Amino acid sequence: MALCIVIGLVKYFICLIFLNHSVSTDNAYVGGRIQRLSSDAALGYISSLVDKEALMLSANHVFLVWAGVFIFTAMMIWLVDLYIHNKTFNRSE
């Protein structure tokens, strides 16, 4: 069990390292691109980025809600099954 936790933490930190690198690279790319645009084009570019980010965050939110629904449903199925098996075992004795 402890080995699984350690492996999970190592994977988490590796993902954080790659995410941090990609974020700094992307920020430099966007900053360089915006400096070459006119003010109206830069405003449109930033608006497009904000719309894309909002869509991604809403997709993440929907995914988390459905994950919670599935986890809750799985727990309810497991508890009902456990209750039914305990009820049948008590009845046969």
Residue pairs with C-beta under 8 A, 6 or more apart in sequence:
30 49
33 45
34 42
34 45
34 46
37 45
